[in-house]
Amino acid sequence: MSGVALFYETVKVRYGFVSTIDNSVVPVTVSGTGSDTGDRAMSKALTDAYKSAVTQTFCIATKTDEDAEQKKQPTAASMPTEERTRHERAIMASPDAKTVKSAYNLASAAAVRLGDDEARKAFTAAKKARTEELDAAKIAAKAPEPATADKAEEATA
């Protein structure tokens, strides 16, 4: 620590809430705590007590520690449908393997940034499908042209 004294205060306060209808009083006793390195520990403790009295008496919902924990955990977002479709189309329309890889890398990075595993899996499947299509087209282009019936007759004659 830096050697600065930290002052703690605990208070027990009794508040009286007065009805505007019949002037009846509802007494509420609460505790509050506060800490400060200066002279504000008491005012912080009184503020804590007042907030407790009001929230408990009037049943005001507050964020609890559980709510704070839930917010700390990242939730998976989903990529907007238009963006996901655009990325998938870019992958599937790629004319060669290099462009497929580039389109996939962009799409995958967007999915990872959003934490959308489903979109990332869809992009991987689209990349695989397009790569297979390009490979099949490449093989078909290298294959010799099949002989037709006319060419077979000419060869035997």
OpenMM code with the backbone's topology and positions (N, CA, C; nanometers):
from openmm import Vec3, app, unit

residues = "MET SER GLY VAL ALA LEU PHE TYR GLU THR VAL LYS VAL ARG TYR GLY PHE VAL SER THR ILE ASP ASN SER VAL VAL PRO VAL THR VAL SER GLY THR GLY SER ASP THR GLY ASP ARG ALA MET SER LYS ALA LEU THR ASP ALA TYR LYS SER ALA VAL THR GLN THR PHE CYS ILE ALA THR LYS THR ASP GLU ASP ALA GLU GLN LYS LYS GLN PRO THR ALA ALA SER MET PRO THR GLU GLU ARG THR ARG HIS GLU ARG ALA ILE MET ALA SER PRO ASP ALA LYS THR VAL LYS SER ALA TYR ASN LEU ALA SER ALA ALA ALA VAL ARG LEU GLY ASP ASP GLU ALA ARG LYS ALA PHE THR ALA ALA LYS LYS ALA ARG THR GLU GLU LEU ASP ALA ALA LYS ILE ALA ALA LYS ALA PRO GLU PRO ALA THR ALA ASP LYS ALA GLU GLU ALA THR ALA".split()
positions = [
    Vec3(0.0828, -0.1191, 0.0000),
    Vec3(0.0000, 0.0000, 0.0000),
    Vec3(0.0859, 0.1237, 0.0000),
    Vec3(0.0251, 0.2353, -0.0190),
    Vec3(0.0989, 0.3603, -0.0269),
    Vec3(0.1153, 0.4293, 0.1079),
    Vec3(0.0718, 0.3671, 0.2154),
    Vec3(0.0865, 0.4254, 0.3479),
    Vec3(-0.0233, 0.5222, 0.3857),
    Vec3(-0.1268, 0.5339, 0.3067),
    Vec3(-0.2380, 0.6235, 0.3354),
    Vec3(-0.3405, 0.5484, 0.4187),
    Vec3(-0.3898, 0.6126, 0.5229),
    Vec3(-0.4885, 0.5496, 0.6102),
    Vec3(-0.6233, 0.5411, 0.5397),
    Vec3(-0.6906, 0.4263, 0.5590),
    Vec3(-0.8234, 0.4068, 0.5033),
    Vec3(-0.9207, 0.3994, 0.6203),
    Vec3(-1.0177, 0.4892, 0.6209),
    Vec3(-1.1134, 0.4963, 0.7303),
    Vec3(-1.2401, 0.4208, 0.6935),
    Vec3(-1.2871, 0.3370, 0.7864),
    Vec3(-1.4107, 0.2608, 0.7686),
    Vec3(-1.5155, 0.3128, 0.8654),
    Vec3(-1.6372, 0.3225, 0.8185),
    Vec3(-1.7485, 0.3624, 0.9040),
    Vec3(-1.8642, 0.2665, 0.8816),
    Vec3(-1.9306, 0.2292, 0.9891),
    Vec3(-2.0527, 0.1493, 0.9821),
    Vec3(-2.1581, 0.2236, 1.0612),
    Vec3(-2.2746, 0.2409, 1.0019),
    Vec3(-2.3817, 0.3138, 1.0692),
    Vec3(-2.5071, 0.2278, 1.0729),
    Vec3(-2.5891, 0.2531, 1.1730),
    Vec3(-2.7215, 0.1926, 1.1825),
    Vec3(-2.8177, 0.3107, 1.1904),
    Vec3(-2.9061, 0.3198, 1.0904),
    Vec3(-2.9926, 0.4370, 1.0770),
    Vec3(-3.1388, 0.3926, 1.0783),
    Vec3(-3.2212, 0.4761, 1.1431),
    Vec3(-3.3651, 0.4496, 1.1435),
    Vec3(-3.4324, 0.5612, 1.0653),
    Vec3(-3.4974, 0.5217, 0.9551),
    Vec3(-3.5709, 0.6165, 0.8721),
    Vec3(-3.7192, 0.5968, 0.8971),
    Vec3(-3.7961, 0.7039, 0.8789),
    Vec3(-3.9416, 0.6953, 0.8883),
    Vec3(-4.0029, 0.7465, 0.7595),
    Vec3(-4.0730, 0.6587, 0.6886),
    Vec3(-4.1404, 0.6982, 0.5650),
    Vec3(-4.2836, 0.7355, 0.5995),
    Vec3(-4.3217, 0.8586, 0.5650),
    Vec3(-4.4526, 0.9118, 0.6015),
    Vec3(-4.5484, 0.9030, 0.4830),
    Vec3(-4.6662, 0.8487, 0.5079),
    Vec3(-4.7698, 0.8389, 0.4056),
    Vec3(-4.8313, 0.9752, 0.3811),
    Vec3(-4.8516, 1.0101, 0.2566),
    Vec3(-4.9165, 1.1372, 0.2233),
    Vec3(-5.0680, 1.1261, 0.2328),
    Vec3(-5.1183, 1.0037, 0.2447),
    Vec3(-5.2635, 0.9830, 0.2522),
    Vec3(-5.3140, 0.9999, 0.3948),
    Vec3(-5.2542, 0.9283, 0.4889),
    Vec3(-5.3051, 0.9321, 0.6271),
    Vec3(-5.1983, 0.9723, 0.7295),
    Vec3(-5.0827, 1.0182, 0.6826),
    Vec3(-4.9727, 1.0619, 0.7691),
    Vec3(-4.9191, 0.9521, 0.8609),
    Vec3(-4.9450, 0.8277, 0.8289),
    Vec3(-4.8872, 0.7193, 0.9081),
    Vec3(-4.7387, 0.7079, 0.8747),
    Vec3(-4.6615, 0.6565, 0.9708),
    Vec3(-4.5171, 0.6454, 0.9546),
    Vec3(-4.4787, 0.4975, 0.9520),
    Vec3(-4.3943, 0.4629, 0.8540),
    Vec3(-4.3393, 0.3274, 0.8452),
    Vec3(-4.1921, 0.3380, 0.8828),
    Vec3(-4.1539, 0.2872, 1.0005),
    Vec3(-4.0138, 0.2949, 1.0407),
    Vec3(-3.9313, 0.1846, 0.9745),
    Vec3(-3.8116, 0.2190, 0.9317),
    Vec3(-3.7206, 0.1237, 0.8689),
    Vec3(-3.5829, 0.1442, 0.9299),
    Vec3(-3.5225, 0.0371, 0.9784),
    Vec3(-3.3883, 0.0444, 1.0339),
    Vec3(-3.2941, -0.0348, 0.9435),
    Vec3(-3.1874, 0.0299, 0.8986),
    Vec3(-3.0911, -0.0329, 0.8079),
    Vec3(-2.9494, 0.0009, 0.8505),
    Vec3(-2.8554, -0.0777, 0.7985),
    Vec3(-2.7129, -0.0526, 0.8224),
    Vec3(-2.6485, -0.0084, 0.6934),
    Vec3(-2.5406, 0.0639, 0.7057),
    Vec3(-2.4643, 0.1071, 0.5893),
    Vec3(-2.3171, 0.1111, 0.6225),
    Vec3(-2.2339, 0.0890, 0.5225),
    Vec3(-2.0889, 0.0936, 0.5431),
    Vec3(-2.0267, 0.1835, 0.4386),
    Vec3(-1.9140, 0.2419, 0.4748),
    Vec3(-1.8412, 0.3270, 0.3817),
    Vec3(-1.6948, 0.3309, 0.4192),
    Vec3(-1.6101, 0.3498, 0.3203),
    Vec3(-1.4666, 0.3620, 0.3460),
    Vec3(-1.4105, 0.4703, 0.2557),
    Vec3(-1.3096, 0.5412, 0.3087),
    Vec3(-1.2493, 0.6500, 0.2332),
    Vec3(-1.1154, 0.6837, 0.2965),
    Vec3(-1.0269, 0.7403, 0.2172),
    Vec3(-0.8974, 0.7822, 0.2709),
    Vec3(-0.9053, 0.9209, 0.3323),
    Vec3(-1.0154, 0.9899, 0.3082),
    Vec3(-1.0329, 1.1241, 0.3647),
    Vec3(-1.1437, 1.1240, 0.4674),
    Vec3(-1.2238, 1.2287, 0.4640),
    Vec3(-1.3294, 1.2447, 0.5638),
    Vec3(-1.4675, 1.2077, 0.5105),
    Vec3(-1.4748, 1.1330, 0.4026),
    Vec3(-1.6037, 1.1025, 0.3422),
    Vec3(-1.6581, 0.9656, 0.3795),
    Vec3(-1.5915, 0.8893, 0.4636),
    Vec3(-1.6367, 0.7546, 0.4986),
    Vec3(-1.7764, 0.7573, 0.5607),
    Vec3(-1.8040, 0.8554, 0.6477),
    Vec3(-1.9346, 0.8638, 0.7136),
    Vec3(-2.0451, 0.8942, 0.6112),
    Vec3(-2.0199, 0.9890, 0.5205),
    Vec3(-2.1235, 1.0211, 0.4221),
    Vec3(-2.1477, 0.9033, 0.3273),
    Vec3(-2.0448, 0.8280, 0.2969),
    Vec3(-2.0622, 0.7088, 0.2128),
    Vec3(-2.1437, 0.6028, 0.2868),
    Vec3(-2.1208, 0.5875, 0.4150),
    Vec3(-2.1966, 0.4907, 0.4947),
    Vec3(-2.3436, 0.5315, 0.5029),
    Vec3(-2.3701, 0.6615, 0.5211),
    Vec3(-2.5083, 0.7098, 0.5266),
    Vec3(-2.5783, 0.6936, 0.3912),
    Vec3(-2.5063, 0.7183, 0.2841),
    Vec3(-2.5623, 0.6985, 0.1504),
    Vec3(-2.5970, 0.5523, 0.1278),
    Vec3(-2.5077, 0.4624, 0.1695),
    Vec3(-2.5324, 0.3187, 0.1567),
    Vec3(-2.6565, 0.2781, 0.2358),
    Vec3(-2.6707, 0.3311, 0.3565),
    Vec3(-2.7871, 0.2994, 0.4396),
    Vec3(-2.9159, 0.3509, 0.3752),
    Vec3(-2.9121, 0.4720, 0.3220),
    Vec3(-3.0318, 0.5289, 0.2589),
    Vec3(-3.0732, 0.4477, 0.1358),
    Vec3(-2.9762, 0.4130, 0.0530),
    Vec3(-3.0074, 0.3325, -0.0656),
    Vec3(-3.0675, 0.1981, -0.0256),
    Vec3(-3.0133, 0.1381, 0.0783),
    Vec3(-3.0681, 0.0099, 0.1256),
    Vec3(-3.2113, 0.0265, 0.1739),
    Vec3(-3.2364, 0.1330, 0.2494),
    Vec3(-3.3713, 0.1558, 0.3013),
    Vec3(-3.4720, 0.1744, 0.1887),
    Vec3(-3.4390, 0.2552, 0.0926),
    Vec3(-3.5312, 0.2838, -0.0173),
    Vec3(-3.5540, 0.1598, -0.1034),
    Vec3(-3.4461, 0.0902, -0.1426),
    Vec3(-3.4627, -0.0255, -0.2308),
    Vec3(-3.5368, -0.1393, -0.1621),
    Vec3(-3.5132, -0.1581, -0.0332),
    Vec3(-3.5805, -0.2664, 0.0378),
    Vec3(-3.7260, -0.2306, 0.0703),
    Vec3(-3.7509, -0.1085, 0.1103),
    Vec3(-3.8868, -0.0677, 0.1474),
    Vec3(-3.9807, -0.0658, 0.0276),
    Vec3(-3.9326, -0.0126, -0.0833),
    Vec3(-4.0174, 0.0016, -0.2004),
    Vec3(-3.9938, -0.1073, -0.3056),
    Vec3(-3.9189, -0.2112, -0.2690),
    Vec3(-3.8934, -0.3268, -0.3576),
    Vec3(-3.8428, -0.2826, -0.4939),
    Vec3(-3.7394, -0.2022, -0.4948),
    Vec3(-3.6798, -0.1544, -0.6193),
    Vec3(-3.5743, -0.2556, -0.6626),
    Vec3(-3.5864, -0.3035, -0.7854),
    Vec3(-3.4910, -0.4008, -0.8379),
    Vec3(-3.3561, -0.3334, -0.8604),
    Vec3(-3.2510, -0.4042, -0.8258),
    Vec3(-3.1148, -0.3545, -0.8474),
    Vec3(-3.0337, -0.4628, -0.9143),
    Vec3(-2.9209, -0.4235, -0.9672),
    Vec3(-2.8297, -0.5214, -1.0256),
    Vec3(-2.7557, -0.5904, -0.9114),
    Vec3(-2.7617, -0.7215, -0.9117),
    Vec3(-2.6920, -0.7970, -0.8092),
    Vec3(-2.5572, -0.8419, -0.8625),
    Vec3(-2.4799, -0.9055, -0.7772),
    Vec3(-2.3516, -0.9575, -0.8199),
    Vec3(-2.3689, -1.0622, -0.9296),
    Vec3(-2.4789, -1.1381, -0.9240),
    Vec3(-2.5050, -1.2378, -1.0271),
    Vec3(-2.5252, -1.1697, -1.1615),
    Vec3(-2.5959, -1.0559, -1.1624),
    Vec3(-2.6168, -0.9826, -1.2868),
    Vec3(-2.4833, -0.9336, -1.3421),
    Vec3(-2.3967, -0.8855, -1.2545),
    Vec3(-2.2665, -0.8366, -1.2983),
    Vec3(-2.1830, -0.9508, -1.3555),
    Vec3(-2.1895, -1.0679, -1.2943),
    Vec3(-2.1154, -1.1831, -1.3442),
    Vec3(-2.1653, -1.2243, -1.4818),
    Vec3(-2.2958, -1.2196, -1.5019),
    Vec3(-2.3509, -1.2583, -1.6310),
    Vec3(-2.3060, -1.1623, -1.7402),
    Vec3(-2.2911, -1.0356, -1.7080),
    Vec3(-2.2476, -0.9394, -1.8082),
    Vec3(-2.1009, -0.9581, -1.8428),
    Vec3(-2.0204, -1.0073, -1.7481),
    Vec3(-1.8787, -1.0267, -1.7737),
    Vec3(-1.8544, -1.1407, -1.8713),
    Vec3(-1.9421, -1.2395, -1.8720),
    Vec3(-1.9250, -1.3518, -1.9608),
    Vec3(-1.9657, -1.3101, -2.1012),
    Vec3(-1.8737, -1.3270, -2.1960),
    Vec3(-1.9094, -1.2877, -2.3316),
    Vec3(-2.0170, -1.3785, -2.3883),
    Vec3(-2.1111, -1.3176, -2.4522),
    Vec3(-2.2158, -1.3960, -2.5154),
    Vec3(-2.1900, -1.3995, -2.6645),
    Vec3(-2.2215, -1.5106, -2.7224),
    Vec3(-2.1986, -1.5249, -2.8651),
    Vec3(-2.3002, -1.4423, -2.9424),
    Vec3(-2.2490, -1.3537, -3.0237),
    Vec3(-2.3359, -1.2735, -3.1084),
    Vec3(-2.3525, -1.3469, -3.2401),
    Vec3(-2.4558, -1.3151, -3.3094),
    Vec3(-2.4708, -1.3767, -3.4401),
    Vec3(-2.4509, -1.2702, -3.5465),
    Vec3(-2.3891, -1.3126, -3.6540),
    Vec3(-2.3623, -1.2225, -3.7649),
    Vec3(-2.4951, -1.1910, -3.8348),
    Vec3(-2.5165, -1.0664, -3.8731),
    Vec3(-2.6386, -1.0338, -3.9463),
    Vec3(-2.6509, -1.1207, -4.0720),
    Vec3(-2.7715, -1.1589, -4.1037),
    Vec3(-2.7971, -1.2515, -4.2149),
    Vec3(-2.7406, -1.1986, -4.3468),
    Vec3(-2.7583, -1.0685, -4.3731),
    Vec3(-2.7078, -1.0126, -4.4990),
    Vec3(-2.5569, -1.0253, -4.5088),
    Vec3(-2.4875, -0.9980, -4.3983),
    Vec3(-2.3418, -1.0069, -4.4005),
    Vec3(-2.2963, -1.1512, -4.4187),
    Vec3(-2.3619, -1.2419, -4.3497),
    Vec3(-2.3261, -1.3841, -4.3616),
    Vec3(-2.3474, -1.4328, -4.5053),
    Vec3(-2.4607, -1.3959, -4.5649),
    Vec3(-2.4908, -1.4356, -4.7026),
    Vec3(-2.3885, -1.3769, -4.7991),
    Vec3(-2.3525, -1.2512, -4.7771),
    Vec3(-2.2543, -1.1852, -4.8637),
    Vec3(-2.1204, -1.2584, -4.8605),
    Vec3(-2.0769, -1.2977, -4.7398),
    Vec3(-1.9501, -1.3700, -4.7271),
    Vec3(-1.9579, -1.5076, -4.7938),
    Vec3(-2.0679, -1.5785, -4.7728),
    Vec3(-2.0823, -1.7110, -4.8337),
    Vec3(-2.0818, -1.7015, -4.9860),
    Vec3(-2.1508, -1.6017, -5.0404),
    Vec3(-2.1543, -1.5836, -5.1861),
    Vec3(-2.0158, -1.5489, -5.2404),
    Vec3(-1.9412, -1.4677, -5.1667),
    Vec3(-1.8063, -1.4319, -5.2100),
    Vec3(-1.7176, -1.5556, -5.2155),
    Vec3(-1.7315, -1.6432, -5.1188),
    Vec3(-1.6525, -1.7670, -5.1189),
    Vec3(-1.6930, -1.8547, -5.2369),
    Vec3(-1.8244, -1.8738, -5.2545),
    Vec3(-1.8740, -1.9646, -5.3579),
    Vec3(-1.8534, -1.9105, -5.4995),
    Vec3(-1.8391, -1.7794, -5.5167),
    Vec3(-1.8201, -1.7202, -5.6498),
    Vec3(-1.6731, -1.7010, -5.6844),
    Vec3(-1.5846, -1.7401, -5.5959),
    Vec3(-1.4416, -1.7210, -5.6207),
    Vec3(-1.3959, -1.8025, -5.7414),
    Vec3(-1.3213, -1.7395, -5.8328),
    Vec3(-1.2819, -1.8091, -5.9554),
    Vec3(-1.1620, -1.9025, -5.9404),
    Vec3(-1.0839, -1.8864, -5.8330),
    Vec3(-0.9674, -1.9724, -5.8152),
    Vec3(-0.9392, -1.9938, -5.6670),
    Vec3(-0.8465, -2.0846, -5.6384),
    Vec3(-0.8164, -2.1227, -5.5001),
    Vec3(-0.7644, -2.0048, -5.4178),
    Vec3(-0.6857, -1.9182, -5.4795),
    Vec3(-0.6304, -1.8029, -5.4078),
    Vec3(-0.7418, -1.7090, -5.3620),
    Vec3(-0.8388, -1.6849, -5.4483),
    Vec3(-0.9511, -1.5976, -5.4145),
    Vec3(-1.0423, -1.6624, -5.3114),
    Vec3(-1.0582, -1.7952, -5.3196),
    Vec3(-1.1370, -1.8674, -5.2187),
    Vec3(-1.0745, -1.8466, -5.0816),
    Vec3(-0.9425, -1.8630, -5.0750),
    Vec3(-0.8718, -1.8485, -4.9473),
    Vec3(-0.8864, -1.7062, -4.8930),
    Vec3(-0.8738, -1.6068, -4.9790),
    Vec3(-0.8864, -1.4672, -4.9370),
    Vec3(-1.0272, -1.4364, -4.8858),
    Vec3(-1.1289, -1.4812, -4.9611),
    Vec3(-1.2676, -1.4572, -4.9201),
    Vec3(-1.2983, -1.5300, -4.7893),
    Vec3(-1.2469, -1.6515, -4.7754),
    Vec3(-1.2679, -1.7288, -4.6526),
    Vec3(-1.2021, -1.6599, -4.5333),
    Vec3(-1.0799, -1.6120, -4.5512),
    Vec3(-1.0092, -1.5451, -4.4404),
    Vec3(-1.0856, -1.4218, -4.3922),
    Vec3(-1.1395, -1.3431, -4.4850),
    Vec3(-1.2182, -1.2251, -4.4465),
    Vec3(-1.3453, -1.2657, -4.3713),
    Vec3(-1.4144, -1.3658, -4.4253),
    Vec3(-1.5391, -1.4110, -4.3631),
    Vec3(-1.5134, -1.4711, -4.2259),
    Vec3(-1.4110, -1.5533, -4.2169),
    Vec3(-1.3789, -1.6186, -4.0904),
    Vec3(-1.3387, -1.5167, -3.9838),
    Vec3(-1.2612, -1.4159, -4.0234),
    Vec3(-1.2205, -1.3118, -3.9284),
    Vec3(-1.3414, -1.2367, -3.8750),
    Vec3(-1.4385, -1.2097, -3.9615),
    Vec3(-1.5603, -1.1406, -3.9174),
    Vec3(-1.6383, -1.2276, -3.8193),
    Vec3(-1.6465, -1.3576, -3.8472),
    Vec3(-1.7186, -1.4493, -3.7575),
    Vec3(-1.6490, -1.4610, -3.6230),
    Vec3(-1.5175, -1.4694, -3.6237),
    Vec3(-1.4414, -1.4793, -3.4983),
    Vec3(-1.4572, -1.3514, -3.4174),
    Vec3(-1.4532, -1.2374, -3.4852),
    Vec3(-1.4686, -1.1085, -3.4161),
    Vec3(-1.6023, -1.1008, -3.3437),
    Vec3(-1.7070, -1.1564, -3.4032),
    Vec3(-1.8397, -1.1555, -3.3413),
    Vec3(-1.8616, -1.2740, -3.2476),
    Vec3(-1.7727, -1.3711, -3.2527),
    Vec3(-1.7909, -1.4902, -3.1706),
    Vec3(-1.9001, -1.5812, -3.2248),
    Vec3(-1.9245, -1.5767, -3.3549),
    Vec3(-2.0303, -1.6557, -3.4176),
    Vec3(-1.9709, -1.7839, -3.4755),
    Vec3(-1.9737, -1.8901, -3.3955),
    Vec3(-1.9173, -2.0178, -3.4385),
    Vec3(-1.9966, -2.0803, -3.5526),
    Vec3(-2.1273, -2.0600, -3.5515),
    Vec3(-2.2105, -2.1172, -3.6580),
    Vec3(-2.1729, -2.0579, -3.7937),
    Vec3(-2.1522, -1.9278, -3.7989),
    Vec3(-2.1129, -1.8631, -3.9245),
    Vec3(-1.9747, -1.9117, -3.9671),
    Vec3(-1.8851, -1.9247, -3.8724),
    Vec3(-1.7499, -1.9724, -3.9050),
    Vec3(-1.7558, -2.1127, -3.9643),
    Vec3(-1.8392, -2.1987, -3.9073),
    Vec3(-1.8545, -2.3351, -3.9598),
    Vec3(-1.9149, -2.3326, -4.1006),
    Vec3(-2.0118, -2.2434, -4.1225),
    Vec3(-2.0727, -2.2319, -4.2546),
    Vec3(-1.9704, -2.1842, -4.3572),
    Vec3(-1.8830, -2.0915, -4.3184),
    Vec3(-1.7805, -2.0423, -4.4097),
    Vec3(-1.6792, -2.1521, -4.4416),
    Vec3(-1.6466, -2.2323, -4.3427),
    Vec3(-1.5543, -2.3438, -4.3646),
    Vec3(-1.6161, -2.4446, -4.4617),
    Vec3(-1.7449, -2.4728, -4.4447),
    Vec3(-1.8138, -2.5659, -4.5355),
    Vec3(-1.8195, -2.5083, -4.6772),
    Vec3(-1.8451, -2.3785, -4.6902),
    Vec3(-1.8501, -2.3149, -4.8217),
    Vec3(-1.7129, -2.3196, -4.8880),
    Vec3(-1.6079, -2.2973, -4.8101),
    Vec3(-1.4714, -2.3035, -4.8639),
    Vec3(-1.4417, -2.4438, -4.9147),
    Vec3(-1.4794, -2.5432, -4.8365),
    Vec3(-1.4544, -2.6825, -4.8755),
    Vec3(-1.5311, -2.7167, -5.0032),
    Vec3(-1.6593, -2.6776, -5.0082),
    Vec3(-1.7411, -2.7066, -5.1265),
    Vec3(-1.6845, -2.6392, -5.2510),
    Vec3(-1.6458, -2.5120, -5.2387),
    Vec3(-1.5936, -2.4395, -5.3555),
    Vec3(-1.4593, -2.4948, -5.3997),
    Vec3(-1.3756, -2.5323, -5.3054),
    Vec3(-1.2462, -2.5914, -5.3390),
    Vec3(-1.2660, -2.7228, -5.4142),
    Vec3(-1.3604, -2.8041, -5.3680),
    Vec3(-1.3905, -2.9306, -5.4359),
    Vec3(-1.4427, -2.9047, -5.5775),
    Vec3(-1.5291, -2.8029, -5.5941),
    Vec3(-1.5796, -2.7685, -5.7272),
    Vec3(-1.4665, -2.7270, -5.8203),
    Vec3(-1.3772, -2.6433, -5.7697),
    Vec3(-1.2650, -2.5977, -5.8523),
    Vec3(-1.1719, -2.7133, -5.8883),
    Vec3(-1.1478, -2.8036, -5.7934),
    Vec3(-1.0638, -2.9202, -5.8202),
    Vec3(-1.1279, -3.0105, -5.9250),
    Vec3(-1.2587, -3.0314, -5.9139),
    Vec3(-1.3294, -3.1152, -6.0110),
    Vec3(-1.3250, -3.0518, -6.1495),
    Vec3(-1.3390, -2.9203, -6.1561),
    Vec3(-1.3334, -2.8509, -6.2852),
    Vec3(-1.1941, -2.8603, -6.3452),
    Vec3(-1.0926, -2.8536, -6.2616),
    Vec3(-0.9556, -2.8634, -6.3087),
    Vec3(-0.9288, -3.0037, -6.3652),
    Vec3(-0.9774, -3.1059, -6.2955),
    Vec3(-0.9603, -3.2443, -6.3415),
    Vec3(-1.0360, -3.2660, -6.4719),
    Vec3(-1.1566, -3.2130, -6.4812),
    Vec3(-1.2368, -3.2282, -6.6025),
    Vec3(-1.1704, -3.1593, -6.7210),
    Vec3(-1.1037, -3.0487, -6.6979),
    Vec3(-1.0369, -2.9757, -6.8057),
    Vec3(-0.9163, -3.0526, -6.8577),
    Vec3(-0.8510, -3.1303, -6.7732),
    Vec3(-0.7334, -3.2071, -6.8130),
    Vec3(-0.7699, -3.3407, -6.8768),
    Vec3(-0.8881, -3.3933, -6.8506),
    Vec3(-0.9282, -3.5247, -6.9017),
    Vec3(-0.9467, -3.5190, -7.0524),
    Vec3(-0.9085, -3.6275, -7.1217),
    Vec3(-0.9287, -3.6294, -7.2665),
    Vec3(-1.0775, -3.6348, -7.2988),
    Vec3(-1.1105, -3.5833, -7.4138),
    Vec3(-1.2493, -3.5794, -7.4572),
    Vec3(-1.2957, -3.7215, -7.4856),
    Vec3(-1.4116, -3.7625, -7.4325),
    Vec3(-1.4576, -3.9002, -7.4559),
    Vec3(-1.4911, -3.9212, -7.6036),
    Vec3(-1.4651, -4.0411, -7.6495),
    Vec3(-1.4901, -4.0742, -7.7899),
    Vec3(-1.6399, -4.0881, -7.8132),
    Vec3(-1.6861, -4.0338, -7.9229),
    Vec3(-1.8279, -4.0468, -7.9574),
    Vec3(-1.8443, -4.1650, -8.0489),
    Vec3(-1.9643, -4.2042, -8.0809),
    Vec3(-1.9916, -4.3201, -8.1674),
    Vec3(-1.9365, -4.2974, -8.3073),
    Vec3(-1.9435, -4.1718, -8.3591),
    Vec3(-1.8932, -4.1432, -8.4928),
    Vec3(-1.7429, -4.1618, -8.5002),
    Vec3(-1.6716, -4.1144, -8.3953),
    Vec3(-1.5254, -4.1263, -8.3947),
    Vec3(-1.4850, -4.2714, -8.3785),
    Vec3(-1.5617, -4.3492, -8.3051),
    Vec3(-1.5290, -4.4915, -8.2882),
    Vec3(-1.5444, -4.5660, -8.4211),
    Vec3(-1.6447, -4.5323, -8.5003),
    Vec3(-1.6630, -4.5954, -8.6318),
    Vec3(-1.5517, -4.5602, -8.7258),
    Vec3(-1.5049, -4.4331, -8.7221),
    Vec3(-1.3962, -4.3911, -8.8086),
    Vec3(-1.2684, -4.4649, -8.7746),
    Vec3(-1.2467, -4.4892, -8.6454),
    Vec3(-1.1239, -4.5556, -8.6028),
    Vec3(-1.1237, -4.7017, -8.6471),
    Vec3(-1.2364, -4.7679, -8.6528),
    Vec3(-1.2437, -4.9082, -8.6918),
    Vec3(-1.2487, -4.9251, -8.8431),
    Vec3(-1.2789, -4.8230, -8.9176),
    Vec3(-1.2928, -4.8358, -9.0630),
    Vec3(-1.1660, -4.8320, -9.1376),
] * unit.nanometer
topology = app.Topology()
chain = topology.addChain("A")
for resn in residues:
    res = topology.addResidue(resn, chain)
    for name in ("N", "CA", "C"):
        topology.addAtom(name, app.Element.getBySymbol(name[0]), res)
